[in-house]
Amino acid sequence: MTVLQKGAIGTLLTGALLGIVLIGVVFGGEAALSTEEFCTSCHSMTYTQDELKESTHYGALGVNPGCKDCHIPQGFRNFHLAVYTHVVDGARELWLELVNDYSTLEKFNERRLIMAHDARMNLKKWDSVTCRDCHKNPDPPGEDAQAAHKRMETHGATCIDCHQNLVHEEAPMTDLDASREQKKLVLKADGWDDWDGADEDDEDDDEEDEDDD
């Protein structure tokens, strides 16, 4: 074996070792940044942690969810979303933590709506993947709820469009589709989820078409 060949093999082995180390650092770092201890190292997050523990979600399915279970997409197929969330959203939230005063719950509540809306928009963007990880194939009781879930398939909605304020203290509900289109926070109008009217209009149109025939 020539010196050149030995050098090439050495380079490949070194590259492979560095690759393994890099993968370990990325996955290990992601796991460390997703722990409850890390999330609540910012004082403001202790408020929301207390709210979670008092909510009906805590222990509802025989488990006690943490921050990551709702706010960080889990699993290898969603790993890129988790990394993006920590790098982009995490950096932004860290900056906001430094420039805002969250020393009391009252001061935290001054920005609660903005933070709640940001979290909702993330869930909307992910098609509520963290909700679906636990709530697989939901079959809600009652005809109205079942009809709403069925319409969800045809109206481009996802869990968070309707299910807001389930865990943390209440913040005004926001229209996520309108917010995305207008690139700003838009509050829900009364009757936002009243799809019956649209269906009735469709039925009226169908009847008119039949009359024309």
C-alpha positions as CSV (number, residue, x, y, z in Angstrom):
1,M,0.0,0.0,0.0
2,T,1.4,3.3,-1.0
3,V,1.8,6.4,1.2
4,L,-0.9,8.1,-0.9
5,Q,-3.4,5.2,-0.3
6,K,-2.6,5.2,3.4
7,G,-3.2,8.9,3.5
8,A,-6.6,8.6,1.6
9,I,-7.7,5.9,4.0
10,G,-6.7,7.9,7.0
11,T,-8.6,10.9,5.7
12,L,-11.7,8.8,5.1
13,L,-11.5,7.3,8.6
14,T,-11.0,10.8,10.1
15,G,-14.0,12.2,8.2
16,A,-16.2,9.3,9.3
17,L,-15.2,9.7,12.9
18,L,-15.9,13.5,12.8
19,G,-19.2,12.7,11.1
20,I,-20.2,10.4,13.9
21,V,-19.2,12.9,16.5
22,L,-21.1,15.7,14.7
23,I,-24.2,13.5,14.6
24,G,-23.9,12.7,18.3
25,V,-23.5,16.4,19.1
26,V,-26.5,17.4,17.1
27,F,-28.8,14.7,18.4
28,G,-27.5,15.0,21.9
29,G,-27.8,18.8,21.9
30,E,-31.3,18.5,20.5
31,A,-32.3,16.2,23.3
32,A,-30.7,18.4,26.0
33,L,-32.5,21.5,24.6
34,S,-35.8,19.7,24.8
35,T,-35.8,18.9,28.5
36,E,-38.2,20.4,31.0
37,E,-35.2,21.7,33.0
38,F,-33.8,23.6,30.0
39,C,-37.2,25.1,29.0
40,T,-37.9,26.3,32.5
41,S,-34.5,27.7,33.0
42,C,-36.1,30.9,31.8
43,H,-38.2,32.2,34.7
44,S,-41.1,33.1,32.4
45,M,-41.6,29.5,31.4
46,T,-42.3,28.5,35.0
47,Y,-45.6,30.3,34.7
48,T,-46.7,28.1,31.8
49,Q,-45.3,25.0,33.4
50,D,-47.5,25.5,36.4
51,E,-50.5,26.1,34.1
52,L,-49.7,22.8,32.3
53,K,-49.7,20.9,35.5
54,E,-53.1,22.2,36.5
55,S,-54.6,21.5,33.1
56,T,-56.8,18.6,32.0
57,H,-54.0,17.5,29.6
58,Y,-51.7,16.7,32.5
59,G,-52.1,12.9,33.1
60,A,-55.1,12.7,30.9
61,L,-53.8,9.8,28.8
62,G,-51.8,8.2,31.6
63,V,-48.8,10.4,30.9
64,N,-47.5,13.7,32.1
65,P,-46.6,15.8,29.0
66,G,-43.8,18.3,29.1
67,C,-43.0,21.4,27.0
68,K,-41.4,19.4,24.2
69,D,-44.5,17.2,23.7
70,C,-46.5,20.1,22.4
71,H,-44.0,22.7,21.3
72,I,-41.2,20.5,19.7
73,P,-42.0,18.0,16.9
74,Q,-40.9,14.6,17.9
75,G,-39.4,11.6,16.0
76,F,-36.8,11.2,13.4
77,R,-39.1,12.3,10.5
78,N,-39.7,15.6,12.3
79,F,-36.1,16.1,13.4
80,H,-35.6,19.0,10.9
81,L,-38.6,20.8,12.4
82,A,-37.2,20.4,15.9
83,V,-33.8,21.7,14.9
84,Y,-35.4,24.7,13.1
85,T,-37.6,25.4,16.0
86,H,-34.7,25.5,18.5
87,V,-32.4,27.5,16.2
88,V,-34.9,30.1,14.9
89,D,-37.7,30.3,17.4
90,G,-35.3,29.5,20.3
91,A,-32.9,32.4,19.4
92,R,-35.9,34.8,19.0
93,E,-37.4,33.8,22.3
94,L,-34.0,34.1,24.1
95,W,-33.7,37.7,22.7
96,L,-37.2,38.5,23.8
97,E,-36.5,37.1,27.2
98,L,-33.5,39.5,27.5
99,V,-35.3,42.6,26.3
100,N,-38.7,42.1,28.1
101,D,-39.5,42.1,31.8
102,Y,-41.3,38.9,32.8
103,S,-40.5,39.2,36.5
104,T,-44.1,38.9,37.4
105,L,-47.1,37.0,36.0
106,E,-48.8,40.3,35.3
107,K,-46.0,41.5,33.1
108,F,-45.9,38.2,31.4
109,N,-49.6,38.5,30.6
110,E,-49.0,41.7,28.7
111,R,-47.4,39.6,26.0
112,R,-49.3,36.4,26.5
113,L,-51.5,36.8,23.4
114,I,-48.5,37.4,21.1
115,M,-46.6,34.3,22.5
116,A,-49.8,32.2,22.4
117,H,-50.4,33.2,18.8
118,D,-46.8,32.4,17.8
119,A,-47.1,28.9,19.3
120,R,-50.5,28.4,17.5
121,M,-48.9,29.4,14.2
122,N,-46.2,26.9,14.6
123,L,-48.8,24.2,15.3
124,K,-50.7,25.3,12.2
125,K,-47.5,25.1,10.1
126,W,-46.8,21.6,11.4
127,D,-50.4,20.4,10.8
128,S,-50.7,20.0,14.5
129,V,-48.2,17.1,14.4
130,T,-47.5,17.2,18.1
131,C,-51.3,17.0,18.8
132,R,-51.7,14.0,16.5
133,D,-48.8,12.1,18.1
134,C,-51.0,11.5,21.1
135,H,-54.5,12.0,19.7
136,K,-54.5,9.5,16.9
137,N,-57.7,9.1,14.8
138,P,-59.9,11.1,17.3
139,D,-63.5,10.1,17.3
140,P,-65.2,12.8,19.3
141,P,-68.7,12.1,20.8
142,G,-71.7,14.0,19.5
143,E,-72.9,14.7,16.0
144,D,-71.7,18.4,16.0
145,A,-68.1,17.4,17.0
146,Q,-68.0,14.6,14.5
147,A,-69.3,16.9,11.7
148,A,-66.7,19.5,12.6
149,H,-63.9,17.0,12.4
150,K,-65.3,15.8,9.0
151,R,-65.4,19.3,7.7
152,M,-61.9,19.8,8.8
153,E,-60.8,17.5,6.0
154,T,-62.4,19.8,3.4
155,H,-61.7,23.2,4.9
156,G,-57.9,22.9,5.3
157,A,-58.1,23.3,9.0
158,T,-56.0,21.5,11.6
159,C,-56.4,20.8,15.4
160,I,-55.1,24.1,16.6
161,D,-57.5,26.1,14.4
162,C,-60.4,25.2,16.8
163,H,-58.7,23.8,19.9
164,Q,-57.0,26.8,21.5
165,N,-56.7,27.6,25.2
166,L,-56.7,24.0,26.3
167,V,-53.6,24.0,28.4
168,H,-52.5,27.5,29.4
169,E,-54.3,30.5,30.7
170,E,-56.8,31.8,28.2
171,A,-55.7,34.2,25.5
172,P,-58.0,35.6,22.8
173,M,-58.4,33.1,20.0
174,T,-56.8,34.0,16.7
175,D,-57.7,33.2,13.1
176,L,-54.7,31.4,11.9
177,D,-55.6,31.3,8.2
178,A,-56.2,35.1,8.1
179,S,-53.1,35.7,10.2
180,R,-51.0,33.8,7.7
181,E,-52.5,35.5,4.7
182,Q,-52.2,39.0,6.2
183,K,-48.9,38.3,7.9
184,K,-50.1,39.8,11.2
185,L,-52.1,38.6,14.2
186,V,-55.8,38.5,13.4
187,L,-58.4,37.7,16.1
188,K,-61.2,35.3,15.4
189,A,-64.5,36.9,14.5
190,D,-67.7,35.7,16.0
191,G,-69.0,32.7,14.0
192,W,-65.5,31.9,12.6
193,D,-66.2,28.2,12.8
194,D,-69.8,28.3,11.7
195,W,-69.4,26.3,8.6
196,D,-73.1,25.4,8.5
197,G,-73.8,28.7,6.7
198,A,-71.4,27.9,3.9
199,D,-72.9,24.4,3.6
200,E,-76.4,25.8,3.4
201,D,-75.3,28.2,0.7
202,D,-73.9,25.3,-1.2
203,E,-77.2,23.5,-0.8
204,D,-79.1,26.5,-2.0
205,D,-76.9,26.8,-5.0
206,D,-77.5,23.1,-5.8
207,E,-81.3,23.6,-5.5
208,E,-81.1,26.6,-7.8
209,D,-79.2,24.6,-10.4
210,E,-81.8,21.8,-10.1
211,D,-84.6,24.4,-10.7
212,D,-82.8,25.8,-13.7
213,D,-82.7,22.3,-15.1
